[in-house]
Amino acid sequence: MAQQIALYGKGGTGKTTIAANLAAALAEAGHRVLLVGCGPTADSSHLLVGEAVPQTLFSYLQAELKPSAADIITTGYRGIGCIEVGDFPGSESCTSRSIAAALKLLQELAVIDAYAPDYTIYDMPGDVGCIGDPMLESMQIDISLVVTTADFQAMYAANRLIGLLERLQHPGGMALVINGSISSFEDSFVTDFAGQVGLGIAATIPRSLAVRHSELYGKTVIEAGPLSTHAYTYRRLARLVSELGRTGGNGVKAAPLAAARLKEWAYEWGKRLGELEFGIIQDGAGI
């Protein structure tokens, strides 16, 4: 039975790049992979399909057509199947209910079953407001990866996402992915956040021009820089995902921080950063 993997995170955290590279690493390891881009921008498959432009599921709905698997699955790097949900016709904003309806249609059309993947990866919308009960209740996710940077707003969004997943009691494994780190301080900052909410770290992906270079070619790091450090980081993440799939998850029971506690925690780290960078002691005086 296919393992269902979902990646969550605030827009700008690099979630979509990780989803594409994770798909590429799993395909490289010999697995049959399907990537489903759930956001309205329809760009989840950009690094996998070359110059092809996938037809979105909602483009067929707008034309009142019933698509087949061949219509909406674009084949990409190493045979990865790519589906883009796209923008809901007639809607000016991304909504959880609209995406839930699209995912339900995929089930009704038996598109995923017909493709028979070993892994289905869902690149969830970057706007947290697009993710809600209707969408999550329509999915059976085995592994949830919450992506964040060391930016507080990204962790604020991650905290909210963890709350959504915890409330709906999603089974399986859940872990945090740290992306774009530039220092040990940032790693410590996000690792402490993970400990506060009860999550393990699935991967720490440092900031690198290797990712930017590969993206400018429209490729994943796995394809454009297969011997790079980043490529091996994504491969380690793929192995972890495979292991979680075999063991049925990690049994993590994560819980979000209350809003007031999250702000207190951020303020405590602000004092540490001030002391480290500016020589500010705890009474606020400068050295």
C-alpha positions as CSV (number, residue, x, y, z in Angstrom):
1,M,0.0,0.0,0.0
2,A,1.3,3.5,-0.9
3,Q,2.8,5.6,1.8
4,Q,1.1,9.0,2.0
5,I,3.5,11.9,2.9
6,A,2.5,15.5,3.4
7,L,4.8,18.5,3.6
8,Y,3.5,21.6,5.5
9,G,5.1,25.0,6.1
10,K,4.7,28.7,5.6
11,G,5.3,30.1,2.2
12,G,8.9,30.9,1.6
13,T,10.3,28.1,3.8
14,G,11.4,26.0,0.8
15,K,8.8,23.3,1.4
16,T,8.2,22.9,-2.4
17,T,11.9,22.5,-3.1
18,I,12.1,19.9,-0.4
19,A,9.1,18.0,-1.7
20,A,10.5,17.8,-5.2
21,N,14.0,16.7,-4.0
22,L,12.5,14.2,-1.7
23,A,10.5,12.8,-4.6
24,A,13.6,12.7,-6.7
25,A,15.6,10.9,-4.0
26,L,12.9,8.3,-3.5
27,A,12.7,7.7,-7.2
28,E,16.5,7.4,-7.5
29,A,16.3,4.7,-4.8
30,G,14.0,2.7,-7.1
31,H,10.5,3.7,-5.8
32,R,7.5,4.7,-7.8
33,V,6.6,8.2,-6.7
34,L,3.6,10.5,-7.3
35,L,3.9,14.2,-6.3
36,V,0.6,16.1,-5.8
37,G,0.9,19.9,-5.7
38,C,-2.0,21.1,-3.7
39,G,-1.4,24.9,-3.9
40,P,-3.1,27.3,-6.4
41,T,0.3,28.3,-7.9
42,A,0.7,24.9,-9.6
43,D,4.5,25.0,-9.3
44,S,5.3,21.9,-7.1
45,S,6.4,19.9,-10.2
46,H,8.5,22.7,-11.7
47,L,11.9,21.1,-10.8
48,L,10.8,17.6,-12.1
49,V,9.1,18.1,-15.4
50,G,11.5,20.2,-17.4
51,E,9.8,22.4,-20.0
52,A,6.5,20.6,-19.7
53,V,3.5,22.6,-18.3
54,P,1.1,20.2,-16.4
55,Q,-2.6,20.7,-16.9
56,T,-4.2,21.4,-13.6
57,L,-7.1,19.4,-12.2
58,F,-9.1,22.6,-11.8
59,S,-8.6,23.5,-15.4
60,Y,-10.6,20.4,-16.3
61,L,-13.2,21.2,-13.8
62,Q,-13.6,24.7,-15.2
63,A,-14.1,23.2,-18.7
64,E,-16.6,20.7,-17.2
65,L,-14.5,17.8,-18.3
66,K,-13.8,14.6,-16.4
67,P,-10.0,13.9,-16.7
68,S,-8.3,10.6,-16.8
69,A,-5.1,9.7,-15.1
70,A,-3.2,10.2,-18.4
71,D,-4.7,13.7,-18.7
72,I,-3.6,15.1,-15.3
73,I,-0.4,13.1,-14.5
74,T,2.7,14.6,-16.1
75,T,5.8,12.3,-16.1
76,G,8.9,13.9,-14.7
77,Y,12.5,13.0,-13.6
78,R,13.0,9.2,-13.2
79,G,9.3,8.6,-14.0
80,I,7.9,10.6,-11.2
81,G,4.2,11.3,-11.7
82,C,3.2,14.9,-11.1
83,I,-0.3,16.3,-10.5
84,E,-1.1,19.9,-10.0
85,V,-4.4,20.9,-8.4
86,G,-4.1,24.5,-9.5
87,D,-6.4,27.5,-8.8
88,F,-10.0,26.9,-8.0
89,P,-12.1,28.4,-10.8
90,G,-14.1,31.4,-9.8
91,S,-12.3,31.8,-6.5
92,E,-10.1,34.7,-5.6
93,S,-8.4,32.9,-2.7
94,C,-7.2,29.5,-1.7
95,T,-9.7,27.6,0.5
96,S,-9.4,24.4,2.4
97,R,-12.8,23.3,1.2
98,S,-11.9,23.7,-2.5
99,I,-8.7,21.7,-2.2
100,A,-10.6,19.0,-0.2
101,A,-13.1,18.8,-3.1
102,A,-10.2,18.4,-5.6
103,L,-8.6,15.6,-3.5
104,K,-11.9,13.9,-3.2
105,L,-12.3,14.0,-7.0
106,L,-8.9,12.3,-7.4
107,Q,-10.2,9.5,-5.2
108,E,-13.4,9.2,-7.1
109,L,-11.5,9.1,-10.4
110,A,-9.1,6.5,-8.8
111,V,-6.2,8.4,-10.3
112,I,-3.8,7.6,-7.5
113,D,-4.9,3.9,-7.3
114,A,-4.4,3.6,-11.1
115,Y,-0.9,5.0,-10.9
116,A,-0.1,2.6,-8.0
117,P,2.8,4.6,-6.4
118,D,4.9,3.4,-3.6
119,Y,4.9,6.9,-2.2
120,T,2.5,9.8,-2.7
121,I,3.9,13.1,-1.7
122,Y,1.5,16.0,-1.1
123,D,3.0,19.5,-1.3
124,M,0.5,21.4,0.9
125,P,-0.3,25.1,0.3
126,G,2.0,27.6,1.9
127,D,-0.8,29.7,3.1
128,V,-1.9,28.3,6.5
129,G,-5.4,29.6,5.9
130,C,-5.7,27.1,3.0
131,I,-5.3,24.2,5.3
132,G,-8.2,23.3,7.6
133,D,-10.4,20.6,8.8
134,P,-12.2,19.9,5.5
135,M,-8.9,19.4,3.7
136,L,-7.2,17.3,6.4
137,E,-10.2,15.2,7.1
138,S,-10.2,14.1,3.4
139,M,-6.7,12.7,3.6
140,Q,-5.1,9.7,5.2
141,I,-1.5,10.8,5.8
142,D,1.1,8.4,7.1
143,I,4.0,10.9,7.5
144,S,3.7,14.6,8.2
145,L,6.8,16.8,7.7
146,V,6.6,20.3,9.0
147,V,9.1,22.6,7.3
148,T,10.4,25.7,9.0
149,T,13.3,28.1,8.8
150,A,14.8,30.0,11.8
151,D,12.4,32.9,11.1
152,F,10.0,33.3,14.0
153,Q,7.0,33.8,11.6
154,A,7.8,30.4,10.0
155,M,7.8,28.8,13.4
156,Y,4.6,30.6,14.4
157,A,3.0,29.1,11.3
158,A,4.5,25.7,12.1
159,N,3.1,25.9,15.6
160,R,-0.4,26.5,14.2
161,L,0.0,23.6,11.7
162,I,1.0,21.2,14.5
163,G,-2.1,22.3,16.4
164,L,-4.3,21.4,13.3
165,L,-2.6,18.0,12.9
166,E,-2.8,17.2,16.6
167,R,-6.4,18.1,16.9
168,L,-7.4,15.8,14.0
169,Q,-5.2,13.1,15.5
170,H,-3.4,12.3,12.2
171,P,-1.8,8.8,12.6
172,G,1.7,7.9,11.7
173,G,5.0,9.9,12.0
174,M,5.4,13.6,12.3
175,A,8.7,15.4,12.3
176,L,10.3,18.8,11.7
177,V,12.6,19.8,8.8
178,I,14.9,22.7,9.4
179,N,15.6,24.5,6.1
180,G,18.0,27.3,5.1
181,S,20.0,27.3,8.3
182,I,23.1,29.6,8.2
183,S,24.5,29.1,11.7
184,S,24.7,26.8,14.7
185,F,22.7,29.4,16.6
186,E,19.8,29.0,14.2
187,D,20.0,25.2,14.4
188,S,19.9,25.5,18.2
189,F,17.0,27.9,18.0
190,V,14.8,25.7,15.8
191,T,15.9,22.5,17.6
192,D,14.7,24.0,20.9
193,F,11.4,24.8,19.2
194,A,11.1,21.2,18.1
195,G,11.7,20.1,21.7
196,Q,9.1,22.6,23.0
197,V,6.4,21.1,20.7
198,G,7.5,17.5,21.1
199,L,8.9,16.9,17.5
200,G,12.0,15.1,16.3
201,I,14.2,16.6,13.6
202,A,13.9,14.7,10.3
203,A,16.6,16.8,8.5
204,T,18.6,20.0,8.8
205,I,19.2,21.5,5.4
206,P,21.7,24.3,5.4
207,R,21.5,27.3,3.0
208,S,23.5,26.7,-0.1
209,L,24.0,28.1,-3.6
210,A,23.7,24.5,-4.8
211,V,19.9,24.7,-4.4
212,R,19.7,28.1,-6.1
213,H,21.9,26.9,-9.0
214,S,19.8,23.8,-9.5
215,E,16.6,25.7,-9.4
216,L,17.8,28.1,-12.1
217,Y,18.2,25.1,-14.4
218,G,14.7,24.0,-13.4
219,K,16.1,20.8,-11.8
220,T,16.3,19.2,-8.4
221,V,19.7,19.0,-6.6
222,I,19.4,15.2,-7.0
223,E,19.5,15.6,-10.8
224,A,21.7,18.7,-11.2
225,G,24.2,18.1,-8.4
226,P,24.0,14.4,-7.5
227,L,27.4,14.4,-5.7
228,S,26.7,17.6,-3.7
229,T,26.3,17.6,0.1
230,H,22.7,18.7,-0.4
231,A,21.9,15.8,-2.6
232,Y,23.0,13.4,0.2
233,T,21.0,15.4,2.8
234,Y,17.9,14.8,0.7
235,R,18.8,11.1,0.3
236,R,19.1,10.8,4.1
237,L,15.6,12.3,4.4
238,A,14.3,9.8,1.9
239,R,15.8,6.9,3.9
240,L,14.2,8.3,7.1
241,V,10.8,8.5,5.3
242,S,11.2,4.9,4.1
243,E,12.0,3.8,7.6
244,L,9.0,5.6,9.1
245,G,6.9,3.9,6.4
246,R,8.2,0.5,7.4
247,T,7.7,1.0,11.1
248,G,4.3,2.6,10.9
249,G,5.5,6.0,12.2
250,N,7.4,7.2,15.2
251,G,4.6,7.4,17.7
252,V,5.2,11.1,18.2
253,K,2.5,13.0,20.1
254,A,3.3,16.6,19.3
255,A,1.4,19.5,20.9
256,P,1.6,23.2,19.9
257,L,2.6,25.9,22.4
258,A,-0.1,28.3,23.6
259,A,0.3,31.7,21.8
260,A,1.4,33.5,25.0
261,R,4.0,30.8,25.8
262,L,5.3,30.9,22.2
263,K,5.9,34.6,22.5
264,E,7.6,34.2,25.9
265,W,9.8,31.5,24.4
266,A,10.7,33.8,21.5
267,Y,11.6,36.7,23.9
268,E,13.9,34.4,25.8
269,W,15.8,33.6,22.6
270,G,15.8,37.2,21.7
271,K,17.7,38.0,24.9
272,R,20.2,35.3,24.0
273,L,20.8,36.6,20.5
274,G,21.2,40.1,21.9
275,E,23.9,39.0,24.3
276,L,25.6,37.0,21.6
277,E,25.6,39.6,18.8
278,F,25.4,43.0,20.6
279,G,26.8,42.4,24.0
280,I,23.6,43.3,25.7
281,I,23.2,42.1,29.3
282,Q,19.9,41.1,30.8
283,D,19.1,44.5,32.4
284,G,19.1,46.0,28.9
285,A,22.3,47.9,29.2
286,G,24.9,47.8,26.5
287,I,28.5,46.8,27.2
